Amino acid sequence: MRIFIREQLPLIVLYFLQLFIVTAIYLLDGYHHLMISLYTIFLSTCLLAGYLCYRYITNRSFYRLLERPLSAMEDFKNEVGKSPLSESLQQLLMSQFAHYRADIHHYKYKLEDHIQFINQWVHQMKTPISVIHLIIQNEDDARFHAIGDELERLRKGLEMVLYTARLDLFERDFYVETLELEKIVRMITSSQKRLFIRNHVFPSINIPQNLTITSDEKWLSFVITQLITNAVKYTIGENKKIYFYGYKHGNHQILEVQDQGVGIQQADLPRVFEPYFTGENGRQFQESTGMGLYLAKQICEKLGHQLEIESTLGEGTTVRIIF
């Protein structure tokens, strides 16, 4: 109703302005039959009111539709009404919607092609990395150890690219099963032994052997690897430890990854799960990308897990996965 009144308000104002001008002209011309003038004004106003009522009744569904958001394009098509204005607007919107949908499909296919290219490129890059690793694995020279460290960083970077590209297609590539949390953590820490040794940081695992969780092993391993990488990266000094605690709390199983690192400022904590956010620590540690915790959060949400973080500046950070 408000849209109808706003639309017809200029017509109503123009109508009464016209009546005033015509009546004034008759009065100036010497015609002083006031009752006849008022009767004429009354009849003309009734005609206007009848026209407005007819206009509103024929377009009532159209105006009501404009006052509330559409849940689907079909709602507009079914309830638009039969007036020329509503039918013309329907044709215009349906045409625009068809162009919009065509553009969406076009960009969707381009994005899928780009993701497929990224996946193929990452897999192609893994082959030379594996070959270089085989070449240097039996060498004791310090230079070859440095090459191995850089290969490990390169491999992790490629994995981050690969998992980022696959995130939107998560539903096509996951398998949920019952896993022993202690075995998963030991397997991941063993695969990251070069990272621990290089930074003189050591894992301490305190997880009951009978503690089981329901998750996807591949995606969960990536999440825990990101947590380990962050924990080691922000731990300064030798002979520090990364603690892994597993326990049950009510109906939930919980994994805590606790480091003895530099910690996170309280002002940065609410934003650590945002993409590309590195905070104050990112200015001190140049390797920070701001994507590790973001990807971990996104994957945990898709797996149905919760990811929480606590930190005290100068004392360390605790990241908690709640299964």
C-alpha positions in Angstrom: 0.0 0.0 0.0 2.8 2.4 0.8 4.4 1.9 -2.6 1.1 2.5 -4.3 0.5 5.8 -2.4 4.1 6.9 -3.1 3.6 6.1 -6.8 0.2 7.9 -7.1 1.0 10.9 -4.9 2.2 13.1 -7.8 -1.1 12.4 -9.6 -3.2 13.3 -6.6 -1.2 16.5 -6.0 -1.5 17.5 -9.7 -5.2 16.7 -9.6 -6.0 19.0 -6.7 -3.8 21.7 -8.1 -5.7 21.5 -11.3 -9.0 21.8 -9.4 -7.8 24.8 -7.6 -6.6 26.6 -10.7 -9.8 25.9 -12.7 -12.0 27.0 -9.7 -10.0 30.2 -9.3 -10.3 31.0 -13.0 -14.1 30.6 -12.8 -14.3 32.8 -9.7 -12.1 35.5 -11.3 -14.4 35.4 -14.4 -17.4 36.3 -12.2 -19.0 32.9 -11.8 -20.0 32.8 -8.1 -22.2 29.6 -7.9 -20.2 28.1 -5.0 -22.4 25.0 -4.5 -22.2 24.0 -8.1 -18.5 24.3 -8.0 -18.2 22.2 -4.9 -20.5 19.6 -6.4 -18.3 19.5 -9.5 -15.3 19.1 -7.3 -17.0 16.3 -5.4 -17.9 14.3 -8.5 -14.5 14.8 -10.0 -12.8 13.6 -6.7 -15.1 10.5 -6.7 -14.0 9.7 -10.2 -10.4 10.0 -9.1 -11.0 7.8 -6.0 -12.7 5.2 -8.2 -9.7 5.2 -10.6 -7.2 4.8 -7.7 -9.2 2.0 -6.1 -9.4 0.2 -9.5 -5.7 0.8 -10.0 -4.8 -0.6 -6.6 -7.1 -3.7 -6.8 -5.8 -4.7 -10.2 -2.2 -4.3 -9.1 -2.6 -5.3 -5.4 -0.6 -8.6 -5.7 2.1 -6.7 -7.6 2.5 -4.0 -5.0 2.5 -6.6 -2.2 5.2 -8.5 -4.0 7.4 -5.5 -4.2 7.2 -4.9 -0.4 8.7 -8.3 0.5 11.9 -10.1 -0.7 11.6 -13.0 -3.1 12.6 -16.5 -2.1 12.8 -17.6 -5.7 12.3 -16.1 -9.1 9.3 -18.3 -9.6 7.4 -16.4 -6.9 7.5 -13.2 -9.0 6.4 -15.2 -12.0 3.4 -16.7 -10.2 2.2 -13.7 -8.3 3.0 -10.7 -10.5 -0.5 -10.0 -11.7 -2.0 -9.1 -15.1 -1.5 -5.4 -15.5 0.6 -4.1 -18.4 3.2 -2.6 -15.9 3.6 -5.8 -13.9 3.8 -8.0 -17.1 6.4 -5.7 -18.7 8.4 -5.7 -15.5 8.2 -9.5 -15.3 9.5 -9.8 -18.8 12.4 -7.4 -18.0 13.4 -9.3 -14.8 13.1 -12.7 -16.4 15.4 -11.5 -19.2 17.9 -10.1 -16.8 17.8 -13.2 -14.7 18.4 -15.4 -17.7 21.5 -13.3 -18.6 22.6 -13.4 -14.9 22.3 -17.2 -14.8 24.2 -17.6 -18.0 27.0 -15.5 -16.6 27.1 -17.5 -13.4 27.4 -20.7 -15.3 30.1 -19.3 -17.5 32.2 -18.2 -14.5 31.5 -21.4 -12.7 32.9 -23.4 -15.6 35.9 -21.1 -15.8 36.5 -21.5 -12.0 36.2 -25.3 -12.3 38.7 -25.3 -15.2 41.1 -23.2 -13.1 40.8 -25.5 -10.1 41.5 -28.5 -12.3 44.5 -26.8 -13.7 45.8 -26.0 -10.2 45.3 -29.6 -9.2 47.2 -30.9 -12.2 50.0 -28.4 -11.7 50.4 -29.3 -8.1 50.6 -33.0 -8.9 53.2 -32.3 -11.6 55.3 -30.3 -9.2 55.2 -33.1 -6.6 57.1 -35.4 -9.0 60.3 -33.4 -9.3 60.2 -32.7 -5.5 60.0 -36.4 -4.8 62.9 -37.1 -7.2 65.1 -34.4 -5.6 64.3 -35.8 -2.2 65.4 -39.3 -3.3 68.6 -37.9 -4.8 69.7 -36.1 -1.5 68.2 -38.4 1.1 71.5 -40.4 1.6 73.8 -37.3 1.5 75.3 -36.1 4.8 76.6 -32.8 3.6 75.0 -29.7 5.3 74.1 -28.2 2.0 71.9 -31.2 1.1 70.2 -31.0 4.5 69.4 -27.3 3.7 68.0 -28.4 0.3 65.9 -31.0 2.1 64.5 -28.4 4.4 63.5 -26.1 1.5 61.9 -29.1 -0.3 59.8 -29.7 2.8 58.7 -26.1 2.8 57.9 -26.3 -0.9 55.9 -29.5 -0.4 53.8 -27.9 2.3 53.2 -24.9 0.2 52.0 -27.1 -2.7 49.7 -29.0 -0.3 48.2 -25.7 1.0 47.5 -24.7 -2.6 45.9 -28.1 -3.4 43.7 -28.2 -0.3 42.6 -24.6 -0.8 41.6 -25.4 -4.4 39.7 -28.5 -3.2 37.9 -26.8 -0.4 34.9 -25.7 -2.5 34.5 -29.3 -3.8 34.9 -30.8 -0.3 31.7 -32.9 -0.6 33.3 -34.9 -3.5 36.4 -35.9 -1.7 35.9 -37.0 1.9 35.4 -40.3 3.7 34.3 -40.5 7.3 35.5 -43.3 9.5 36.3 -44.2 13.1 39.9 -43.3 13.9 42.2 -43.7 16.9 43.3 -40.2 17.8 46.6 -41.3 19.3 47.7 -43.2 16.2 46.8 -40.3 13.9 48.7 -37.8 16.0 51.8 -40.0 16.2 51.7 -40.6 12.5 51.5 -36.9 11.7 54.3 -35.9 14.2 56.5 -38.7 12.7 56.0 -37.2 9.2 57.0 -33.8 10.6 60.1 -35.0 12.3 62.4 -32.9 10.0 60.4 -29.8 11.0 60.8 -30.6 14.7 64.5 -31.4 14.5 65.3 -28.3 12.4 63.7 -26.0 15.0 64.9 -27.9 18.1 61.3 -28.4 19.2 59.9 -31.8 20.3 56.4 -33.3 20.5 55.0 -34.6 23.8 51.9 -36.8 23.2 49.5 -37.6 26.0 46.5 -39.2 24.4 44.8 -42.4 25.6 45.1 -45.3 23.2 41.4 -46.1 23.3 40.3 -42.6 22.5 38.4 -42.8 19.1 37.0 -40.1 16.9 34.9 -39.9 13.8 36.4 -37.9 11.0 38.2 -38.0 7.6 41.8 -39.0 8.0 43.2 -37.1 5.1 41.5 -33.7 5.8 42.1 -34.1 9.6 45.8 -34.8 9.0 46.1 -31.6 7.0 44.4 -29.6 9.8 46.7 -31.1 12.5 49.7 -30.5 10.2 48.8 -26.8 9.9 48.5 -26.6 13.7 51.9 -28.2 14.2 53.5 -25.9 11.6 52.1 -22.8 13.3 53.1 -24.1 16.7 56.7 -24.8 15.6 57.0 -21.6 13.6 56.1 -19.3 16.5 58.2 -21.2 19.1 61.5 -19.4 19.7 64.4 -21.1 21.5 65.7 -24.6 21.8 64.4 -27.7 23.7 60.8 -26.3 23.7 57.9 -28.8 23.4 54.6 -29.0 21.6 52.1 -30.8 23.8 49.3 -33.0 22.4 46.5 -33.7 24.9 43.5 -36.0 24.1 40.6 -36.5 26.4 36.8 -36.9 26.6 34.5 -34.1 27.8 30.9 -35.2 28.0 29.9 -36.5 24.5 32.8 -34.8 22.9 36.4 -36.0 22.2 38.9 -33.2 22.3 42.4 -32.7 21.0 44.6 -29.9 22.3 47.8 -28.7 20.6 49.7 -26.5 23.1 52.9 -24.7 22.3 55.5 -22.7 24.3 55.7 -20.0 21.7 55.4 -16.2 21.6 51.6 -16.2 21.9 49.1 -14.0 20.2 48.0 -10.6 21.2 44.4 -10.5 22.6 43.4 -7.9 20.0 44.4 -10.3 17.2 42.7 -13.4 18.6 39.2 -12.7 17.2 40.6 -12.4 13.6 43.1 -15.3 13.5 40.6 -17.4 11.5 40.2 -14.8 8.8 42.0 -15.4 5.4 45.3 -13.7 5.0 45.3 -12.1 8.5 48.7 -12.4 10.1 48.4 -9.8 12.9 51.3 -8.5 14.9 53.2 -11.9 14.7 53.1 -11.7 10.9 55.3 -8.6 11.0 57.9 -10.5 13.0 57.7 -13.8 11.2 58.0 -13.3 7.5 56.8 -16.8 6.6 53.3 -16.1 7.9 50.7 -16.3 5.2 47.5 -16.0 7.2 46.0 -19.1 5.5 46.8 -22.0 7.9 44.3 -21.3 10.6 41.7 -20.1 8.0 41.9 -23.4 6.1 41.9 -25.4 9.4 38.7 -23.6 10.5 37.0 -24.1 7.2 37.8 -27.8 7.1 36.7 -28.4 10.7 33.4 -26.8 10.0 32.8 -29.0 7.0 33.8 -32.0 9.0 31.4 -31.0 11.8 34.2 -30.3 14.3 34.8 -27.1 16.3 38.1 -25.2 16.4 38.9 -23.0 19.3 42.0 -21.0 20.2 43.4 -19.5 23.4 46.7 -17.7 23.8 48.7 -15.7 26.3 51.3 -13.3 25.0 54.8 -14.5 25.8 53.6 -17.9 27.2 52.1 -19.8 24.3 49.0 -20.8 22.4 46.5 -23.6 22.7 44.4 -24.7 19.8 41.5 -27.1 20.5 39.7 -29.4 18.1 36.3 -30.6 19.5 35.0 -33.7 17.8 
